[in-house]
Amino acid sequence: MDPFTLGLITNDEVLALDQDELCKPAFCVSPEGALKVYVKELADGTKAIGLFNTGETPAQVTLDWKQAGLSGKQALRDLWRQKDLGVFEGTYSADVPVHGVQLLKTSVPPSFLSPSGS
């Protein structure tokens, strides 16, 4: 097994989505066309989001906060790359390759948490 494949199947952040104790399935919030957005509610109150391009050409896929049930500012993390992407509000767009997906997780930005952490 090459290092990329091993890293993919042993990615703790991605495995945690599958094993989330809330056990809710992801649902499609943009069912039209080749560009799809799936949202999964997680037990900790965050959401996992998949931006899918099922088309035959690279495309920009947009996550719309209203469609996904998000509000305010959200920190986004790319789970495949295990990299924080920044804080966004309203929408987020990403270039997704042919038959590709970007897997994200939301969280409230730390600056928006109270001193007690809640």
FENPE-V230184 format. One record per residue. N is the residue number from 1. RES is the residue in one letter. SS is DSSP state (~ for helix, > for strand, _ for the rest). PHI is phi in radians with two decimals (* if undefined). NEAR is the number of other C-alpha atoms within 10 Angstrom. Layout:
n=N res=RES ss=SS phi=PHI near=NEAR
n=N res=RES ss=SS phi=PHI near=NEAR
//
This chain:
n=1 res=M ss=_ phi=* near=6
n=2 res=D ss=_ phi=-1.37 near=6
n=3 res=P ss=~ phi=-1.01 near=7
n=4 res=F ss=~ phi=-1.08 near=8
n=5 res=T ss=~ phi=-1.12 near=10
n=6 res=L ss=~ phi=-1.07 near=10
n=7 res=G ss=~ phi=-1.11 near=13
n=8 res=L ss=~ phi=-1.16 near=13
n=9 res=I ss=~ phi=-1.44 near=10
n=10 res=T ss=_ phi=-2.00 near=10
n=11 res=N ss=_ phi=-1.24 near=15
n=12 res=D ss=~ phi=-1.01 near=12
n=13 res=E ss=~ phi=-1.19 near=14
n=14 res=V ss=~ phi=-1.28 near=19
n=15 res=L ss=~ phi=-1.06 near=13
n=16 res=A ss=~ phi=-1.10 near=11
n=17 res=L ss=~ phi=-1.12 near=19
n=18 res=D ss=~ phi=-1.13 near=12
n=19 res=Q ss=_ phi=-1.73 near=10
n=20 res=D ss=_ phi=-1.03 near=13
n=21 res=E ss=_ phi=-1.19 near=11
n=22 res=L ss=_ phi=-1.22 near=13
n=23 res=C ss=_ phi=1.04 near=13
n=24 res=K ss=_ phi=-1.49 near=13
n=25 res=P ss=_ phi=-1.34 near=12
n=26 res=A ss=_ phi=-1.28 near=16
n=27 res=F ss=> phi=-2.28 near=15
n=28 res=C ss=> phi=-1.46 near=16
n=29 res=V ss=_ phi=-1.77 near=16
n=30 res=S ss=_ phi=-2.45 near=18
n=31 res=P ss=_ phi=-1.35 near=11
n=32 res=E ss=_ phi=-1.50 near=9
n=33 res=G ss=_ phi=1.33 near=9
n=34 res=A ss=_ phi=-1.51 near=15
n=35 res=L ss=> phi=-1.78 near=19
n=36 res=K ss=> phi=-2.19 near=20
n=37 res=V ss=> phi=-2.19 near=24
n=38 res=Y ss=> phi=-1.95 near=20
n=39 res=V ss=> phi=-2.22 near=23
n=40 res=K ss=> phi=-2.24 near=20
n=41 res=E ss=> phi=-1.32 near=21
n=42 res=L ss=_ phi=-2.00 near=22
n=43 res=A ss=_ phi=-1.03 near=13
n=44 res=D ss=_ phi=-1.46 near=10
n=45 res=G ss=_ phi=1.60 near=10
n=46 res=T ss=_ phi=-1.53 near=15
n=47 res=K ss=> phi=-2.35 near=20
n=48 res=A ss=> phi=-1.75 near=21
n=49 res=I ss=> phi=-2.37 near=26
n=50 res=G ss=> phi=-1.94 near=22
n=51 res=L ss=> phi=-1.79 near=24
n=52 res=F ss=> phi=-1.88 near=23
n=53 res=N ss=> phi=-2.06 near=24
n=54 res=T ss=_ phi=-1.63 near=18
n=55 res=G ss=_ phi=-1.44 near=16
n=56 res=E ss=_ phi=-1.79 near=10
n=57 res=T ss=_ phi=-2.40 near=11
n=58 res=P ss=_ phi=-1.01 near=14
n=59 res=A ss=> phi=-2.66 near=19
n=60 res=Q ss=> phi=-1.63 near=13
n=61 res=V ss=> phi=-1.89 near=22
n=62 res=T ss=> phi=-2.00 near=18
n=63 res=L ss=> phi=-1.63 near=22
n=64 res=D ss=> phi=-1.80 near=18
n=65 res=W ss=~ phi=-0.96 near=17
n=66 res=K ss=~ phi=-1.07 near=11
n=67 res=Q ss=~ phi=-1.08 near=14
n=68 res=A ss=~ phi=-1.52 near=20
n=69 res=G ss=_ phi=1.32 near=11
n=70 res=L ss=_ phi=-1.79 near=17
n=71 res=S ss=_ phi=-2.58 near=12
n=72 res=G ss=_ phi=1.14 near=11
n=73 res=K ss=> phi=-1.42 near=17
n=74 res=Q ss=> phi=-2.31 near=23
n=75 res=A ss=> phi=-1.47 near=17
n=76 res=L ss=> phi=-2.02 near=23
n=77 res=R ss=> phi=-2.18 near=20
n=78 res=D ss=> phi=-1.44 near=20
n=79 res=L ss=_ phi=-1.32 near=20
n=80 res=W ss=_ phi=-1.11 near=15
n=81 res=R ss=_ phi=-1.60 near=14
n=82 res=Q ss=_ phi=0.91 near=14
n=83 res=K ss=> phi=-2.42 near=11
n=84 res=D ss=> phi=-1.25 near=13
n=85 res=L ss=> phi=-1.72 near=11
n=86 res=G ss=> phi=2.20 near=11
n=87 res=V ss=> phi=-1.90 near=15
n=88 res=F ss=> phi=-2.31 near=15
n=89 res=E ss=> phi=-2.51 near=13
n=90 res=G ss=_ phi=1.60 near=13
n=91 res=T ss=> phi=-2.63 near=15
n=92 res=Y ss=> phi=-2.54 near=14
n=93 res=S ss=> phi=-2.16 near=11
n=94 res=A ss=> phi=-2.49 near=13
n=95 res=D ss=> phi=-1.37 near=15
n=96 res=V ss=> phi=-2.10 near=21
n=97 res=P ss=_ phi=-1.19 near=18
n=98 res=V ss=_ phi=-0.92 near=14
n=99 res=H ss=_ phi=0.94 near=15
n=100 res=G ss=> phi=-1.90 near=16
n=101 res=V ss=> phi=-2.58 near=21
n=102 res=Q ss=> phi=-1.93 near=19
n=103 res=L ss=> phi=-1.85 near=19
n=104 res=L ss=> phi=-2.09 near=23
n=105 res=K ss=> phi=-2.34 near=23
n=106 res=T ss=> phi=-1.61 near=20
n=107 res=S ss=> phi=-2.82 near=16
n=108 res=V ss=_ phi=-1.30 near=17
n=109 res=P ss=_ phi=-0.99 near=15
n=110 res=P ss=~ phi=-0.94 near=12
n=111 res=S ss=~ phi=-1.19 near=8
n=112 res=F ss=~ phi=-1.68 near=12
n=113 res=L ss=_ phi=-1.51 near=10
n=114 res=S ss=_ phi=-1.27 near=8
n=115 res=P ss=_ phi=-0.98 near=8
n=116 res=S ss=_ phi=-1.41 near=5
n=117 res=G ss=_ phi=1.56 near=8
n=118 res=S ss=_ phi=-2.07 near=8
//
